[in-house]
Amino acid sequence: MKPNLDVLTDLGVIKTMTPKGNEVRGKMRALLIANEAKIADSYEKAEFPMYLMPELAAIGVGGMQTPIKYGGLGLSFTDALVIGMEGAKYDAGIATFIGVHDYLGNCTIAECGDEE
C-alpha cells in the first residue's frame, strides 16, 4: 500500500474545503501534473512559467477569493490557501503569483474598495 504523502489530508484541512474549492484544487493539481516537465525546465532556466497563465486564469486562480458578483470564485481563505500550496509544490513563483494577485491585490480591493 502506498503511503499518503498529502499532509493537508492527514491534518484534516481538506475536509474543511468547500466543494468548489476542492474542484479548483483538482484542476490546479491536474494542470501542474500535466506540465511538470515544462515547469521543471523553466525552474532550471530561472524563468517564470508564463505559459501557465492562460490556464491558471481559466480555472479562476487569479480571483479565488473575489466575490462571485465581481467575477471571482468566492472561495474561502482556506480554499485559496490550499490551492496556492498546490502551486508551491511545483514552483514558488506560482505560489507567489497567486499570493500577490489573489490574497494581496484582490482581497485588499474587496475589503477596502467600494462600488465606485
Secondary structure as UniProt FT lines:
FT   HELIX           7..10
FT   TURN            11..12
FT   HELIX           14..16
FT   HELIX           19..34
FT   HELIX           36..44
FT   TURN            45..46
FT   HELIX           50..52
FT   HELIX           53..58
FT   TURN            59..60
FT   HELIX           61..63
FT   HELIX           68..70
FT   HELIX           77..88
FT   TURN            89..90
FT   HELIX           92..98
FT   HELIX           99..106
FT   HELIX           107..112
//
